[in-house]
Amino acid sequence: MQTKKLTNKFLFTLFTILIFHISHSQENYLPGYIIKTTKDTIHGFVDYKNWSVNPNKITFKKKTDQQAKTYNQTNIIEFSVKDEIYVSAIVKRETSPVQTNILQDYPELNIKLDTVFLQTLFKGSKNLYYHKSIKGRDNFYIKRGNDFVLLMYKKYTSYGLLKENKKYKGQLDLYLSDDCPSTRLKLAYTEYTQKSLEKLFQHYYNCSQEEIIFQKKKEKVSADIGVLAGISLSKLEFNGKTSLNYLTETDFSQSTDFTSGIFIDIFFSRNLQKWSLNNELIYSQAKYEGRHHSFRNETGDVNTLVQFDYSYIKLNNLLRFNIPLNQKSLRAFINLGISNGFAIKEKNYKKQEINFFGNERVVEEKALDRSRKYEQSYILGAGIKHKKLSLEARHERGNGISEFENLSSPTKRIYILLGYRF
């Protein structure tokens, strides 16, 4: 009980810290520059957010000890930070929905005129720019003279079939093929995605031998691999309207056990690696024991011993939110996800001592005729990481071992886990 109270206090404290940091996002000033509308270039420090959606404003300071100023698309024409260049542009944006279930049933684009920051992907004799809206819409642009030209693409439906308006291929054919005819073959397999378009422009520059003034570096997916070990505190209960009162009326003992496993934590490429998908394969076990005593009026009584002993291999999939607490590799994190447990060992035992009119007999059999070998759970947890080590507390609630519809068997587990990243 004392361990559970300490664990709950630890979780509450970490959640409080994380909520504070989420509501007061940290500054991350890195060397960069801005170009004002007067075409003056000012070097200094940009608050870099590793944007997953193109920003509509930035904060900038000449020196780290000076007060920051906010700039948007109307008062600067370009800014750069950490191998990223954004240019201010008045463009046409295609705004059609992208979710498959709400696609429109016509091929014409829905155009909106807007002033935005475009991210530069290629700069040279041929330019490629990118914009991602807050609704998840990707738009790509080329440049002709001083004009930023939208590469036109739309996904739509026709009589229930998925269709695509691929006018961008004709635009790119005219834009690239005069200097490099072999791009036509490459263009036939080019999709309207950043990765595919970057490959096309790379092919063009390799073919034409034109100089690339700037190219956005490819972002690599990073991952942490490591091991986990710790303890679990498990509790089992039975609820429902059933004749199995030796289950529903019994307070089963808490099980304290060792647990261990391996993990791979895959970081999403943007937002300063704040989001990751943590996947675990762990070994978990739990032993429960309970005793029940029932009277049969004056005719006798029944003493029942119930024992459950389960070992699981669990696959956990957790969405993790990481928050840096300082500049020395100290991070806090919260987890939310699901667990799928497969029983590799089962003990399902009941022993009854039945006293009837002074005659005693012993019956040994299964405590639960229909037991579940596959347990599903949800997980909520929080922890801290420092360099290669992590410490985490998590709560897990599962659907237990009963397969009877009128008999639920929720399990509750508290884990204290120490992790090591290779």
C-alpha positions in Angstrom: 0.0 0.0 0.0 2.8 2.4 0.9 4.5 1.7 -2.5 1.2 2.5 -4.4 0.9 5.8 -2.5 4.5 6.7 -3.4 3.9 5.7 -7.0 0.8 7.8 -7.3 2.6 10.8 -5.7 5.4 10.4 -8.2 3.0 10.2 -11.1 1.1 13.3 -9.9 4.3 15.3 -9.5 5.6 14.4 -13.0 2.2 15.2 -14.6 2.1 18.6 -12.9 5.7 19.4 -14.2 4.8 18.2 -17.7 1.5 20.2 -17.8 3.4 23.3 -16.7 6.0 22.8 -19.4 3.4 22.2 -22.1 1.6 25.4 -21.2 4.9 27.3 -21.0 6.8 26.1 -24.0 10.6 26.3 -23.7 12.7 28.7 -25.8 15.2 27.2 -28.1 17.3 30.1 -29.6 19.8 28.9 -32.3 22.0 30.9 -34.6 20.2 32.2 -37.7 19.3 35.3 -39.7 16.4 37.3 -40.9 16.1 39.4 -44.1 13.8 42.4 -43.7 11.6 43.9 -46.4 14.4 46.5 -46.9 16.6 43.5 -47.9 18.9 44.1 -44.9 20.2 40.8 -43.5 20.5 40.7 -39.7 22.3 37.8 -38.0 21.2 36.7 -34.6 19.2 34.0 -32.9 15.9 32.4 -34.0 13.6 30.6 -31.5 13.7 27.2 -33.4 10.7 25.0 -32.9 11.5 22.3 -35.5 8.0 23.1 -37.0 5.9 20.2 -38.3 3.5 22.9 -39.7 4.9 25.9 -41.5 5.1 28.8 -39.0 3.3 32.1 -39.5 5.5 34.0 -37.1 8.9 33.7 -35.4 10.8 35.4 -32.6 14.3 36.7 -33.1 16.9 38.5 -31.1 20.3 39.9 -32.2 22.0 38.8 -29.0 21.0 36.1 -26.5 20.7 38.6 -23.7 18.5 41.0 -25.6 14.7 41.1 -25.7 13.2 39.1 -28.5 11.0 40.6 -31.3 8.2 38.8 -33.2 8.2 38.8 -37.1 5.7 37.5 -39.5 5.4 37.1 -43.3 4.7 40.8 -43.8 7.8 42.3 -42.2 10.5 39.9 -43.3 11.1 38.2 -46.6 13.3 35.3 -45.4 14.7 33.7 -42.3 17.0 30.8 -41.7 17.8 28.6 -38.7 19.4 25.1 -38.3 19.7 24.2 -42.0 16.2 25.5 -42.8 15.3 28.4 -44.9 11.8 30.0 -45.1 10.8 32.6 -47.5 7.8 34.9 -47.4 5.5 34.5 -50.4 2.0 35.4 -51.7 0.8 32.1 -53.0 -2.2 30.1 -54.1 -3.0 27.4 -51.6 -5.0 24.3 -52.4 -7.4 23.7 -49.5 -9.4 20.6 -50.3 -9.8 18.0 -47.5 -7.2 15.2 -47.5 -9.0 12.7 -45.3 -10.2 9.8 -47.4 -13.7 9.7 -45.9 -14.4 13.3 -46.7 -12.8 13.7 -50.1 -14.7 15.9 -52.6 -16.3 14.4 -55.7 -14.9 16.8 -58.3 -11.3 17.3 -59.6 -11.2 21.2 -59.6 -8.9 22.6 -57.0 -10.1 24.9 -54.2 -7.8 27.8 -54.3 -7.2 30.4 -51.5 -4.8 33.4 -51.9 -2.6 33.7 -48.8 0.7 35.1 -47.5 2.8 32.3 -46.0 6.3 31.2 -45.1 7.4 28.5 -47.6 10.2 26.1 -46.6 13.0 25.9 -49.2 13.8 22.4 -50.3 16.0 23.2 -53.3 17.5 26.5 -54.4 19.4 26.9 -57.6 18.5 27.2 -61.3 15.3 25.3 -60.4 13.6 25.8 -57.0 11.3 23.7 -54.9 9.3 24.9 -51.9 7.0 23.3 -49.4 4.1 24.4 -47.3 2.1 22.2 -44.8 -1.1 23.7 -43.3 -2.5 23.2 -39.9 -5.1 20.9 -41.4 -2.4 18.6 -42.8 -2.6 19.8 -46.4 0.8 19.6 -48.3 1.4 22.1 -51.1 4.6 22.3 -53.2 5.8 25.2 -55.3 8.3 26.1 -58.1 9.5 29.5 -58.9 9.3 31.3 -62.3 10.9 34.7 -62.1 9.6 36.3 -59.0 6.4 34.2 -58.9 5.9 31.2 -56.7 3.8 28.7 -58.7 1.6 26.1 -57.1 2.1 22.5 -58.3 -1.5 21.5 -58.8 -2.7 18.2 -57.3 -5.9 17.0 -55.8 -7.3 13.7 -54.6 -11.0 13.2 -55.1 -13.7 10.5 -55.6 -15.7 9.7 -58.7 -18.6 7.2 -58.5 -17.0 5.8 -55.3 -13.6 5.4 -56.8 -10.4 7.2 -55.7 -9.1 9.6 -58.4 -6.2 12.1 -58.6 -5.8 15.4 -60.5 -2.1 15.2 -61.4 -1.6 18.5 -63.2 1.7 18.9 -61.4 3.3 16.4 -63.7 2.7 18.5 -66.7 4.0 21.6 -64.9 7.2 19.8 -63.9 7.7 18.4 -67.4 7.8 22.0 -68.7 9.9 23.2 -65.8 12.6 20.5 -65.9 12.6 18.5 -69.1 14.2 21.2 -71.5 17.5 21.0 -69.6 17.2 17.3 -68.8 15.0 15.2 -71.0 15.5 12.1 -68.9 13.4 13.6 -66.1 10.3 12.7 -68.1 10.9 9.0 -67.3 11.6 9.8 -63.7 8.5 12.1 -63.6 6.2 9.2 -64.5 6.9 7.6 -61.1 7.0 10.8 -59.1 4.3 11.2 -56.4 3.0 14.3 -54.8 5.1 13.9 -51.7 8.2 15.6 -50.3 10.4 12.5 -50.6 9.3 11.7 -54.2 9.7 15.3 -55.4 13.1 15.7 -53.8 14.3 12.6 -55.6 13.1 14.1 -58.9 14.9 17.4 -58.3 18.0 15.6 -57.2 17.9 13.6 -60.5 17.5 16.9 -62.4 20.6 18.4 -60.8 22.7 15.3 -61.3 21.6 15.2 -64.9 22.0 18.9 -65.7 25.1 19.3 -63.6 23.8 22.7 -62.4 25.0 24.0 -59.1 22.7 23.5 -56.1 22.9 26.7 -54.0 20.9 25.1 -51.1 19.4 21.7 -50.5 17.4 20.8 -47.4 19.1 17.9 -45.7 17.1 14.7 -45.4 15.8 14.1 -41.8 16.7 10.7 -40.5 14.4 8.7 -38.3 16.1 8.2 -34.9 15.5 5.5 -32.3 16.6 4.4 -28.9 17.0 0.7 -28.2 17.4 -0.6 -24.7 16.4 -2.9 -21.8 13.9 -2.5 -18.9 13.8 -4.1 -15.5 11.7 -3.5 -12.4 8.9 -4.6 -10.2 5.1 -4.9 -10.7 2.4 -4.8 -8.1 -0.7 -6.6 -9.3 -4.2 -6.8 -8.0 -7.1 -9.0 -9.2 -10.8 -8.8 -8.4 -14.0 -10.4 -9.7 -17.3 -8.6 -10.2 -20.7 -9.8 -11.4 -23.9 -11.6 -10.6 -22.9 -15.2 -10.5 -23.0 -18.2 -8.2 -19.2 -18.2 -8.0 -19.2 -16.3 -4.7 -15.8 -17.8 -3.8 -14.5 -15.4 -6.5 -16.7 -12.3 -6.2 -16.6 -12.3 -2.4 -12.8 -12.9 -2.0 -10.2 -10.3 -1.5 -7.2 -11.7 -3.4 -3.7 -11.0 -2.2 -1.5 -8.5 -4.0 1.2 -9.9 -6.2 4.7 -8.4 -6.2 6.9 -9.7 -9.0 10.0 -9.0 -11.1 9.5 -7.8 -14.7 11.9 -7.2 -17.5 12.0 -6.6 -21.3 13.4 -4.8 -24.3 12.2 -1.6 -26.0 12.7 0.5 -29.2 11.6 4.1 -28.9 11.1 5.6 -32.4 11.1 9.4 -32.6 9.0 11.4 -35.0 11.1 13.6 -37.3 9.7 17.1 -36.3 8.9 19.0 -33.2 12.3 18.6 -31.6 11.7 14.9 -31.1 9.1 15.6 -28.5 6.9 12.8 -29.8 7.9 9.2 -30.1 6.4 5.7 -30.4 7.7 3.5 -27.7 7.4 -0.3 -28.4 8.2 -2.8 -25.8 8.3 -6.6 -25.4 8.3 -7.5 -21.7 7.9 -10.5 -19.4 5.3 -10.1 -16.7 3.9 -12.4 -14.1 1.4 -12.4 -11.2 0.3 -14.8 -8.5 -3.0 -14.3 -6.7 -4.3 -16.2 -3.7 -7.6 -16.0 -1.9 -9.6 -17.8 0.8 -13.3 -17.9 1.1 -15.5 -19.4 3.9 -19.2 -20.0 3.4 -21.9 -21.5 5.8 -24.6 -23.9 4.8 -26.9 -23.1 7.7 -26.6 -25.8 10.4 -25.6 -28.5 7.9 -22.0 -27.5 7.5 -19.6 -25.1 5.8 -17.2 -24.8 2.9 -13.6 -23.5 3.0 -12.2 -22.6 -0.4 -8.6 -21.9 -1.5 -8.2 -20.2 -4.9 -4.8 -19.7 -6.6 -4.0 -18.1 -9.9 -0.5 -17.9 -11.3 0.0 -16.3 -14.8 3.1 -15.4 -16.8 2.7 -13.2 -19.8 4.7 -12.0 -22.8 3.4 -8.5 -23.4 3.6 -6.3 -26.5 3.2 -2.6 -25.4 2.7 0.2 -27.9 2.9 3.6 -26.2 2.7 7.2 -27.6 5.3 9.1 -25.7 5.5 12.9 -25.2 9.0 14.1 -24.1 9.8 17.4 -22.5 13.3 18.7 -22.0 13.8 20.0 -18.4 17.2 21.5 -18.9 20.2 21.6 -21.3 21.9 18.6 -19.7 20.0 15.7 -21.3 17.3 15.6 -18.5 13.9 14.9 -19.9 10.5 14.1 -18.4 7.9 12.1 -20.4 4.4 10.7 -20.3 3.1 7.5 -21.9 -0.3 6.5 -23.1 -1.0 3.3 -24.9 -2.1 -0.3 -25.0 -0.8 -3.6 -24.0 -1.5 -7.1 -25.5 -0.5 -9.9 -23.2 -0.2 -13.5 -24.1 -0.2 -16.1 -21.3 2.7 -18.6 -21.5 2.0 -20.1 -18.1 -1.3 -20.6 -16.3 -2.3 -22.0 -12.9 -6.0 -22.0 -12.3 -6.7 -23.9 -9.1 -9.4 -24.3 -6.5 -9.4 -26.5 -3.4 -12.6 -26.9 -1.5 -13.0 -28.5 2.0 -16.6 -29.4 2.3 -18.1 -30.2 5.7 -21.6 -31.7 5.4 -23.3 -33.1 8.6 -19.9 -33.8 10.0 -18.6 -35.6 6.9 -15.7 -33.8 5.2 -14.4 -34.2 1.7 -11.9 -32.4 -0.5 -12.5 -31.3 -4.1 -9.7 -30.0 -6.3 -10.5 -28.5 -9.7 -10.2 -25.4 -11.9 -11.3 -22.2 -10.1 -12.5 -20.8 -13.5 -13.8 -23.1 -16.2 -13.4 -20.5 -18.9 -10.2 -18.5 -18.6 -8.7 -16.0 -20.9 -5.2 -16.5 -22.3 -5.1 -13.1 -24.1 -5.3 -10.0 -21.9 -5.7 -6.4 -23.2 -4.8 -3.4 -21.1 -4.4 0.3 -21.3 -1.3 2.0 -19.9 -0.7 5.5 -18.4 2.7 6.4 -17.1 5.3 9.1 -16.5 9.0 9.1 -16.0 12.3 10.9 -16.3 15.3 10.3 -18.5 18.9 11.3 -17.9 21.5 10.4 -20.6 21.2 6.6 -20.9 19.1 5.9 -17.9 15.3 6.3 -17.3 13.0 5.8 -14.3 9.3 5.3 -14.9 6.1 4.7 -12.9 3.1 3.4 -14.8 -0.4 2.3 -14.2 -2.0 -0.6 -16.2 -5.6 -1.8 -16.2 -6.5 -5.0 -18.0 -9.6 -7.1 -18.7 -8.2 -10.0 -16.7 -8.7 -13.7 -17.0 -12.4 -14.4 -17.0 -14.2 -15.1 -20.3 -17.7 -15.2 -18.8 -19.9 -12.3 -19.9 -21.5 -12.0 -16.4 -18.1 -12.2 -14.5 -15.6 -9.4 -15.1 -12.0 -9.8 -13.7 -10.2 -6.4 -14.0 -6.6 -6.4 -13.2 -4.7 -3.4 -11.9 -0.9 -3.2 -12.0 1.7 -0.6 -10.9 5.1 -0.8 -12.5 8.3 0.8 -11.3 10.8 0.4 -14.2 14.4 1.2 -14.7 15.6 1.6 -18.3 18.9 1.6 -20.0 19.5 2.8 -23.6 22.4 1.4 -25.5 
